[in-house]
Amino acid sequence: MTPNLDRRRHAYRDDLAAESLHDRVTAQRYVSGMRGQVNHSAAQLRDRPDLKAGWTTEALFGEIVTVYERKDGWAWIQLERDGYVGYVHESAVSDQVREPTHMVRAIGTFLYPEPDIKSPPWMHVSITASLAIAEEGPAVCRLADGRYVPTRHIIDRTRFAADFVAVAERFVGIPYAWGGKTRLGVDCSGLVQVSMQAAGYLCPRDSDMQQAEVGEAVTITEQLDNLQRGDLVFWKGHVGIMTDGFMLLHANAHHMAVVLEPLKTAIDRISRAGSPVTGIRRPLLKSV
């Protein structure tokens, strides 16, 4: 079999593949994999088990994954939330899974070893990180693993932000980081994905996936006078979010940060580098 499957979202190699792909790809062996859970603040996925390999995305604390292989200090995994496949440090994934009940709604927060915010923080966790809460309190909540988190910084997993653009706007000034998805660093499509997930939208990871799958196409007019808040503007390998009919919010390598600037300014600059706008999408449906 010669597969035409995107390896970013299908777990297969010549020597190993997911059992679910048995009839679609050829591999030396197939495995069902084991459920695991990310126990680091953010685990950087790579397309090969090599510290010199660039990040492809990040798996956030509490995220559920399928582990297909543990070998030489690396785990080959697939994220349950968006299906992304890659390698992470083996220590970043626990075999013990605590089903999440809440997610972080603040742009970032801390986990504490005691129910006291003056105690030294144990770990930083970013927006949309998943938490298993065992006991809720007015000031702090106790996690199932015994740590604590400020109550105001989390939200039940069945509740979401009202406006994904408002979530994205909170990232203004955050450094640009290829493959990043946290307030410590984020890239263009990571900003879109995290913001939409915080608002309850299903959103794939990379900009080409987002252009193909999110919402519906909007006609590109010569004057670009038909855009509205929430529209996604795409270039080859890049995406930004309209905050109204004129301003674009995006993480970009020109500013090395998340910035808000006139759409025309961004179009003129990016076009000089040889890349015109390739599409505009308008998110429509929310899925919880």
Secondary structure as UniProt FT lines:
FT   TURN            7..9
FT   STRAND          17..18
FT   HELIX           19..21
FT   TURN            22..24
FT   STRAND          30..31
FT   STRAND          34..38
FT   STRAND          42..46
FT   TURN            51..52
FT   STRAND          55..60
FT   TURN            61..62
FT   STRAND          64..71
FT   TURN            72..73
FT   STRAND          74..79
FT   TURN            80..82
FT   STRAND          85..89
FT   HELIX           90..92
FT   STRAND          93..94
FT   STRAND          102..104
FT   STRAND          108..112
FT   TURN            117..118
FT   STRAND          123..126
FT   TURN            127..128
FT   STRAND          130..131
FT   STRAND          133..135
FT   STRAND          140..143
FT   TURN            144..145
FT   STRAND          148..150
FT   HELIX           151..153
FT   STRAND          154..156
FT   TURN            157..158
FT   HELIX           164..169
FT   TURN            170..173
FT   STRAND          175..176
FT   TURN            178..179
FT   STRAND          181..182
FT   TURN            183..184
FT   STRAND          185..186
FT   HELIX           188..198
FT   TURN            199..200
FT   HELIX           207..213
FT   STRAND          216..217
FT   TURN            229..230
FT   STRAND          232..235
FT   TURN            236..237
FT   STRAND          238..242
FT   STRAND          247..252
FT   TURN            253..256
FT   STRAND          257..262
FT   HELIX           263..272
FT   TURN            273..274
FT   STRAND          279..282
//
